[in-house]
Amino acid sequence: FYVDRNVHLIQELDGVRLVDSKTTEFLQKVPEVVEDIYKLGSVKPGAILVDASKEFEKKSIRVDEYMKTIKDHLLKAVQECISAAGYEFDPKKQRRLLKAASFGKGFLQDMNPRVFVEMCQTVRVLNNVQYFKVGIPITYDQLQKITIPVLIDRLIARRLYPLAIKICDYLRLQKRDGASRVLAHWACYKVRQADIADELLAKNIAEKLKNAPGISYADIATKAYERGRTELALKLLDYEVKADKQVPLLIEMKKYEQALQKAVYSYDTELGRGGETISRDGEVKTIAHDILKAFDKDFLYKLASYGKNLLHI
């Protein structure tokens, strides 16, 4: 293999990557299963099945002759075509191999179709991330090594959130580990955009995340607070449904009155005990008394019966 320019060599799991100032190329030994199918004059089951599939599309009677040749090795032929499709980079060759596999498995009654379906999904994912506008030249073996969640992390790192979500939905990943996780990262990135008003940004984030389970608005609010956007953090906390996540951040933000209100309305005695941090200061005690005075007696009786130690005042 001759190279007529200065390149950097990067060792990969299954080959060597050649990178220069403008292009990147991948050099690897042709996988054995691909060689068996495409080698000139090959009589391997996979090669014959590909030929049979072509003849079938032509409606040629020769297809019967080919299928009789590999009838005792048909399962192996299908497996070879499926495996070879994963190693191909050309979508046309991928389709040809998968069509041959689909044709062959139609004659098998006991083959698990899951292997074929998973390869179709994997090939489609690889084609999308290898696309030049995305620019992740990952191979099938590399993807098997790093796994889909790590690939999603790489897309998140590049801020390719729409593609990451589409892949999660296409592969039917659990929402909490898939699309919801991507949306949470997207929201944490959005709070950095100082050119959008706090109220509008909070509404946009809430609208985007309303159907995504398992997302903590408190975590997003924490990111906003760390960026110095206190008002945005407060607005995001209003969408958080868990008081045990609201209260600690409100305390950290020195929003003691709001923290106390959230603790009281939550009916959570553990938050009340955690309220010691709030009520140590005399001024905060006064705020607590003012809040409690605003409640009607029925509520206070319920509060007392729920736990005398809800607030240490």
LOLO-41998 format. One record per residue (C-alpha): x, y, z; residue number from 1. Coordinates in nm, 2 decimals. Example, Ala and Ser with C-alpha at 12.3 -4.5 7.8 and 13.67 -1.06 7.14 Angstrom:
BEGIN
+--------+--------+--------+-----+
|     c1 |     c2 |     c3 |   n |
+--------+--------+--------+-----+
|   1.23 |  -0.45 |   0.78 |   1 |
|   1.37 |  -0.11 |   0.71 |   2 |
+--------+--------+--------+-----+
//
This chain:
BEGIN
+--------+--------+--------+-----+
|     c1 |     c2 |     c3 |   n |
+--------+--------+--------+-----+
|   0.00 |   0.00 |   0.00 |   1 |
|   0.16 |   0.32 |  -0.12 |   2 |
|   0.09 |   0.67 |   0.02 |   3 |
|   0.22 |   0.98 |  -0.17 |   4 |
|   0.15 |   1.23 |   0.10 |   5 |
|   0.23 |   1.30 |   0.47 |   6 |
|  -0.02 |   1.11 |   0.69 |   7 |
|  -0.07 |   1.02 |   1.05 |   8 |
|  -0.12 |   0.66 |   1.13 |   9 |
|  -0.37 |   0.57 |   1.41 |  10 |
|  -0.41 |   0.22 |   1.52 |  11 |
|  -0.76 |   0.09 |   1.54 |  12 |
|  -0.92 |  -0.23 |   1.67 |  13 |
|  -0.95 |  -0.38 |   1.33 |  14 |
|  -0.71 |  -0.18 |   1.11 |  15 |
|  -0.51 |   0.14 |   1.07 |  16 |
|  -0.66 |   0.49 |   1.01 |  17 |
|  -0.46 |   0.72 |   0.78 |  18 |
|  -0.53 |   1.09 |   0.85 |  19 |
|  -0.40 |   1.39 |   0.66 |  20 |
|  -0.50 |   1.76 |   0.66 |  21 |
|  -0.80 |   1.70 |   0.43 |  22 |
|  -0.90 |   1.33 |   0.43 |  23 |
|  -0.91 |   1.02 |   0.64 |  24 |
|  -0.89 |   0.67 |   0.51 |  25 |
|  -0.92 |   0.33 |   0.67 |  26 |
|  -0.69 |   0.04 |   0.59 |  27 |
|  -0.77 |  -0.31 |   0.70 |  28 |
|  -0.74 |  -0.67 |   0.59 |  29 |
|  -1.04 |  -0.78 |   0.40 |  30 |
|  -1.25 |  -0.98 |   0.64 |  31 |
|  -1.26 |  -1.35 |   0.56 |  32 |
|  -1.63 |  -1.37 |   0.52 |  33 |
|  -1.63 |  -1.09 |   0.26 |  34 |
|  -1.34 |  -1.25 |   0.07 |  35 |
|  -1.53 |  -1.58 |   0.07 |  36 |
|  -1.83 |  -1.42 |  -0.10 |  37 |
|  -1.66 |  -1.19 |  -0.35 |  38 |
|  -1.35 |  -1.39 |  -0.44 |  39 |
|  -1.35 |  -1.48 |  -0.81 |  40 |
|  -1.50 |  -1.82 |  -0.87 |  41 |
|  -1.59 |  -1.87 |  -0.50 |  42 |
|  -1.81 |  -2.17 |  -0.43 |  43 |
|  -1.87 |  -2.08 |  -0.06 |  44 |
|  -2.24 |  -2.10 |   0.05 |  45 |
|  -2.26 |  -1.72 |   0.09 |  46 |
|  -2.13 |  -1.65 |  -0.26 |  47 |
|  -2.38 |  -1.90 |  -0.42 |  48 |
|  -2.67 |  -1.75 |  -0.22 |  49 |
|  -2.59 |  -1.40 |  -0.35 |  50 |
|  -2.59 |  -1.54 |  -0.71 |  51 |
|  -2.92 |  -1.72 |  -0.64 |  52 |
|  -3.07 |  -1.40 |  -0.51 |  53 |
|  -2.96 |  -1.22 |  -0.83 |  54 |
|  -3.11 |  -1.49 |  -1.05 |  55 |
|  -3.43 |  -1.48 |  -0.85 |  56 |
|  -3.47 |  -1.10 |  -0.92 |  57 |
|  -3.42 |  -1.18 |  -1.29 |  58 |
|  -3.69 |  -1.45 |  -1.26 |  59 |
|  -3.44 |  -1.70 |  -1.40 |  60 |
|  -3.49 |  -2.07 |  -1.36 |  61 |
|  -3.13 |  -2.11 |  -1.26 |  62 |
|  -3.22 |  -2.00 |  -0.91 |  63 |
|  -3.34 |  -2.35 |  -0.84 |  64 |
|  -3.01 |  -2.50 |  -0.95 |  65 |
|  -2.82 |  -2.26 |  -0.71 |  66 |
|  -3.05 |  -2.34 |  -0.42 |  67 |
|  -3.01 |  -2.71 |  -0.46 |  68 |
|  -2.63 |  -2.67 |  -0.44 |  69 |
|  -2.64 |  -2.51 |  -0.10 |  70 |
|  -2.96 |  -2.67 |   0.05 |  71 |
|  -2.75 |  -2.85 |   0.32 |  72 |
|  -2.56 |  -2.53 |   0.40 |  73 |
|  -2.83 |  -2.28 |   0.37 |  74 |
|  -2.81 |  -2.16 |   0.73 |  75 |
|  -2.44 |  -2.10 |   0.69 |  76 |
|  -2.50 |  -1.91 |   0.37 |  77 |
|  -2.75 |  -1.68 |   0.53 |  78 |
|  -2.52 |  -1.62 |   0.82 |  79 |
|  -2.23 |  -1.53 |   0.59 |  80 |
|  -2.43 |  -1.28 |   0.40 |  81 |
|  -2.56 |  -1.12 |   0.72 |  82 |
|  -2.21 |  -1.10 |   0.86 |  83 |
|  -2.05 |  -0.96 |   0.54 |  84 |
|  -2.31 |  -0.68 |   0.53 |  85 |
|  -2.17 |  -0.54 |   0.85 |  86 |
|  -1.82 |  -0.51 |   0.71 |  87 |
|  -1.92 |  -0.33 |   0.39 |  88 |
|  -1.91 |   0.04 |   0.36 |  89 |
|  -2.10 |   0.07 |   0.03 |  90 |
|  -2.48 |   0.08 |   0.09 |  91 |
|  -2.54 |  -0.09 |  -0.24 |  92 |
|  -2.33 |  -0.39 |  -0.14 |  93 |
|  -2.50 |  -0.39 |   0.20 |  94 |
|  -2.84 |  -0.40 |   0.04 |  95 |
|  -2.73 |  -0.68 |  -0.20 |  96 |
|  -2.60 |  -0.90 |   0.08 |  97 |
|  -2.90 |  -0.83 |   0.31 |  98 |
|  -3.14 |  -0.91 |   0.02 |  99 |
|  -2.96 |  -1.24 |  -0.03 | 100 |
|  -2.98 |  -1.32 |   0.34 | 101 |
|  -3.36 |  -1.23 |   0.34 | 102 |
|  -3.41 |  -1.45 |   0.03 | 103 |
|  -3.22 |  -1.74 |   0.19 | 104 |
|  -3.39 |  -1.73 |   0.53 | 105 |
|  -3.73 |  -1.76 |   0.36 | 106 |
|  -3.64 |  -2.13 |   0.31 | 107 |
|  -3.54 |  -2.18 |   0.68 | 108 |
|  -3.81 |  -2.25 |   0.93 | 109 |
|  -3.60 |  -2.26 |   1.25 | 110 |
|  -3.38 |  -1.95 |   1.20 | 111 |
|  -3.41 |  -1.67 |   1.46 | 112 |
|  -3.49 |  -1.36 |   1.26 | 113 |
|  -3.35 |  -1.14 |   1.53 | 114 |
|  -2.99 |  -1.17 |   1.40 | 115 |
|  -3.10 |  -1.04 |   1.06 | 116 |
|  -3.31 |  -0.75 |   1.21 | 117 |
|  -3.03 |  -0.64 |   1.44 | 118 |
|  -2.78 |  -0.63 |   1.15 | 119 |
|  -3.02 |  -0.42 |   0.94 | 120 |
|  -3.05 |  -0.18 |   1.23 | 121 |
|  -2.68 |  -0.17 |   1.29 | 122 |
|  -2.59 |  -0.11 |   0.93 | 123 |
|  -2.84 |   0.18 |   0.91 | 124 |
|  -2.69 |   0.34 |   1.22 | 125 |
|  -2.34 |   0.30 |   1.09 | 126 |
|  -2.44 |   0.46 |   0.76 | 127 |
|  -2.59 |   0.76 |   0.94 | 128 |
|  -2.29 |   0.83 |   1.16 | 129 |
|  -2.04 |   0.76 |   0.88 | 130 |
|  -2.21 |   1.03 |   0.67 | 131 |
|  -1.97 |   1.31 |   0.59 | 132 |
|  -2.18 |   1.57 |   0.77 | 133 |
|  -2.16 |   1.37 |   1.09 | 134 |
|  -1.80 |   1.24 |   1.04 | 135 |
|  -1.77 |   0.94 |   1.28 | 136 |
|  -1.60 |   0.68 |   1.06 | 137 |
|  -1.67 |   0.39 |   1.29 | 138 |
|  -1.67 |   0.03 |   1.17 | 139 |
|  -1.89 |  -0.26 |   1.27 | 140 |
|  -1.63 |  -0.43 |   1.49 | 141 |
|  -1.56 |  -0.09 |   1.66 | 142 |
|  -1.93 |  -0.04 |   1.73 | 143 |
|  -1.96 |  -0.38 |   1.88 | 144 |
|  -1.67 |  -0.30 |   2.11 | 145 |
|  -1.78 |   0.04 |   2.23 | 146 |
|  -2.16 |  -0.04 |   2.23 | 147 |
|  -2.45 |   0.19 |   2.13 | 148 |
|  -2.46 |   0.39 |   2.45 | 149 |
|  -2.10 |   0.51 |   2.40 | 150 |
|  -2.18 |   0.60 |   2.04 | 151 |
|  -2.48 |   0.81 |   2.17 | 152 |
|  -2.23 |   0.98 |   2.41 | 153 |
|  -2.01 |   1.07 |   2.12 | 154 |
|  -2.30 |   1.22 |   1.93 | 155 |
|  -2.40 |   1.42 |   2.25 | 156 |
|  -2.04 |   1.54 |   2.28 | 157 |
|  -2.07 |   1.68 |   1.93 | 158 |
|  -2.41 |   1.83 |   2.01 | 159 |
|  -2.58 |   1.62 |   1.74 | 160 |
|  -2.88 |   1.58 |   1.96 | 161 |
|  -3.14 |   1.52 |   1.69 | 162 |
|  -2.95 |   1.23 |   1.54 | 163 |
|  -2.88 |   1.08 |   1.88 | 164 |
|  -3.25 |   1.09 |   1.96 | 165 |
|  -3.35 |   0.94 |   1.62 | 166 |
|  -3.10 |   0.65 |   1.68 | 167 |
|  -3.24 |   0.59 |   2.03 | 168 |
|  -3.60 |   0.58 |   1.90 | 169 |
|  -3.50 |   0.37 |   1.60 | 170 |
|  -3.33 |   0.11 |   1.82 | 171 |
|  -3.62 |   0.14 |   2.07 | 172 |
|  -3.39 |   0.21 |   2.36 | 173 |
|  -3.54 |   0.26 |   2.70 | 174 |
|  -3.64 |   0.63 |   2.73 | 175 |
|  -3.45 |   0.68 |   3.05 | 176 |
|  -3.13 |   0.55 |   2.89 | 177 |
|  -3.20 |   0.68 |   2.55 | 178 |
|  -3.39 |   0.99 |   2.43 | 179 |
|  -3.45 |   1.12 |   2.78 | 180 |
|  -3.08 |   1.12 |   2.86 | 181 |
|  -3.00 |   1.30 |   2.53 | 182 |
|  -3.27 |   1.56 |   2.60 | 183 |
|  -3.13 |   1.62 |   2.95 | 184 |
|  -2.79 |   1.69 |   2.80 | 185 |
|  -2.95 |   1.92 |   2.54 | 186 |
|  -3.13 |   2.11 |   2.82 | 187 |
|  -2.80 |   2.15 |   3.01 | 188 |
|  -2.64 |   2.29 |   2.70 | 189 |
|  -2.93 |   2.53 |   2.63 | 190 |
|  -2.90 |   2.70 |   2.97 | 191 |
|  -2.56 |   2.83 |   2.85 | 192 |
|  -2.72 |   3.04 |   2.58 | 193 |
|  -2.73 |   3.38 |   2.74 | 194 |
|  -2.91 |   3.55 |   2.45 | 195 |
|  -3.24 |   3.38 |   2.53 | 196 |
|  -3.47 |   3.53 |   2.81 | 197 |
|  -3.50 |   3.32 |   3.12 | 198 |
|  -3.88 |   3.28 |   3.11 | 199 |
|  -3.88 |   3.19 |   2.74 | 200 |
|  -3.59 |   2.95 |   2.77 | 201 |
|  -3.76 |   2.77 |   3.07 | 202 |
|  -4.08 |   2.73 |   2.87 | 203 |
|  -3.89 |   2.60 |   2.57 | 204 |
|  -3.71 |   2.34 |   2.78 | 205 |
|  -4.03 |   2.24 |   2.96 | 206 |
|  -4.21 |   2.20 |   2.63 | 207 |
|  -3.94 |   1.99 |   2.49 | 208 |
|  -3.91 |   1.76 |   2.79 | 209 |
|  -4.28 |   1.73 |   2.88 | 210 |
|  -4.31 |   1.38 |   2.74 | 211 |
|  -3.96 |   1.26 |   2.84 | 212 |
|  -3.97 |   1.04 |   3.15 | 213 |
|  -3.69 |   1.03 |   3.41 | 214 |
|  -3.55 |   1.38 |   3.36 | 215 |
|  -3.45 |   1.58 |   3.66 | 216 |
|  -3.53 |   1.95 |   3.62 | 217 |
|  -3.33 |   2.01 |   3.94 | 218 |
|  -3.01 |   1.89 |   3.76 | 219 |
|  -3.08 |   2.13 |   3.48 | 220 |
|  -3.15 |   2.41 |   3.72 | 221 |
|  -2.82 |   2.33 |   3.90 | 222 |
|  -2.64 |   2.38 |   3.57 | 223 |
|  -2.82 |   2.71 |   3.52 | 224 |
|  -2.73 |   2.83 |   3.87 | 225 |
|  -2.37 |   2.74 |   3.81 | 226 |
|  -2.38 |   2.96 |   3.51 | 227 |
|  -2.50 |   3.25 |   3.72 | 228 |
|  -2.86 |   3.23 |   3.59 | 229 |
|  -3.05 |   3.22 |   3.92 | 230 |
|  -3.39 |   3.33 |   3.78 | 231 |
|  -3.37 |   3.06 |   3.52 | 232 |
|  -3.28 |   2.80 |   3.78 | 233 |
|  -3.59 |   2.91 |   3.99 | 234 |
|  -3.82 |   2.88 |   3.69 | 235 |
|  -3.68 |   2.54 |   3.60 | 236 |
|  -3.73 |   2.42 |   3.96 | 237 |
|  -4.10 |   2.50 |   3.93 | 238 |
|  -4.12 |   2.21 |   3.68 | 239 |
|  -3.95 |   1.97 |   3.92 | 240 |
|  -4.20 |   1.73 |   4.08 | 241 |
|  -3.97 |   1.59 |   4.36 | 242 |
|  -3.94 |   1.82 |   4.66 | 243 |
|  -3.63 |   1.64 |   4.78 | 244 |
|  -3.45 |   1.77 |   4.47 | 245 |
|  -3.60 |   2.12 |   4.49 | 246 |
|  -3.52 |   2.19 |   4.85 | 247 |
|  -3.14 |   2.13 |   4.86 | 248 |
|  -3.09 |   2.35 |   4.56 | 249 |
|  -3.31 |   2.63 |   4.70 | 250 |
|  -3.11 |   2.62 |   5.02 | 251 |
|  -2.79 |   2.64 |   4.82 | 252 |
|  -2.93 |   2.94 |   4.64 | 253 |
|  -3.03 |   3.09 |   4.98 | 254 |
|  -3.39 |   3.09 |   4.88 | 255 |
|  -3.49 |   2.98 |   5.23 | 256 |
|  -3.86 |   3.09 |   5.22 | 257 |
|  -3.92 |   2.90 |   4.90 | 258 |
|  -3.73 |   2.60 |   5.03 | 259 |
|  -3.94 |   2.59 |   5.35 | 260 |
|  -4.26 |   2.62 |   5.15 | 261 |
|  -4.16 |   2.33 |   4.92 | 262 |
|  -4.07 |   2.12 |   5.23 | 263 |
|  -4.40 |   2.19 |   5.40 | 264 |
|  -4.62 |   2.13 |   5.10 | 265 |
|  -4.44 |   1.80 |   5.02 | 266 |
|  -4.57 |   1.64 |   5.35 | 267 |
|  -4.22 |   1.47 |   5.36 | 268 |
|  -4.10 |   1.45 |   5.72 | 269 |
|  -3.75 |   1.38 |   5.61 | 270 |
|  -3.74 |   1.71 |   5.44 | 271 |
|  -3.87 |   1.87 |   5.76 | 272 |
|  -3.58 |   1.72 |   5.95 | 273 |
|  -3.35 |   1.84 |   5.68 | 274 |
|  -3.51 |   2.18 |   5.74 | 275 |
|  -3.29 |   2.22 |   6.05 | 276 |
|  -3.05 |   2.38 |   5.81 | 277 |
|  -3.31 |   2.64 |   5.73 | 278 |
|  -3.44 |   2.71 |   6.08 | 279 |
|  -3.11 |   2.75 |   6.27 | 280 |
|  -3.10 |   3.12 |   6.17 | 281 |
|  -3.33 |   3.35 |   6.37 | 282 |
|  -3.44 |   3.53 |   6.06 | 283 |
|  -3.53 |   3.21 |   5.89 | 284 |
|  -3.74 |   3.11 |   6.19 | 285 |
|  -3.94 |   3.43 |   6.16 | 286 |
|  -4.00 |   3.35 |   5.79 | 287 |
|  -4.11 |   3.00 |   5.89 | 288 |
|  -4.36 |   3.14 |   6.15 | 289 |
|  -4.49 |   3.39 |   5.89 | 290 |
|  -4.55 |   3.11 |   5.65 | 291 |
|  -4.72 |   2.89 |   5.90 | 292 |
|  -4.95 |   3.18 |   6.02 | 293 |
|  -5.07 |   3.21 |   5.66 | 294 |
|  -5.21 |   2.85 |   5.67 | 295 |
|  -5.55 |   2.77 |   5.81 | 296 |
|  -5.60 |   2.57 |   6.12 | 297 |
|  -5.72 |   2.26 |   5.95 | 298 |
|  -5.40 |   2.24 |   5.75 | 299 |
|  -5.19 |   2.29 |   6.07 | 300 |
|  -5.38 |   2.01 |   6.25 | 301 |
|  -5.31 |   1.78 |   5.95 | 302 |
|  -4.95 |   1.89 |   5.95 | 303 |
|  -4.91 |   1.82 |   6.33 | 304 |
|  -5.07 |   1.48 |   6.29 | 305 |
|  -4.84 |   1.39 |   6.00 | 306 |
|  -4.53 |   1.46 |   6.21 | 307 |
|  -4.45 |   1.69 |   6.49 | 308 |
|  -4.09 |   1.71 |   6.38 | 309 |
|  -4.17 |   1.82 |   6.03 | 310 |
|  -4.02 |   2.17 |   6.11 | 311 |
|  -3.78 |   2.22 |   6.40 | 312 |
|  -3.90 |   2.56 |   6.52 | 313 |
+--------+--------+--------+-----+
//
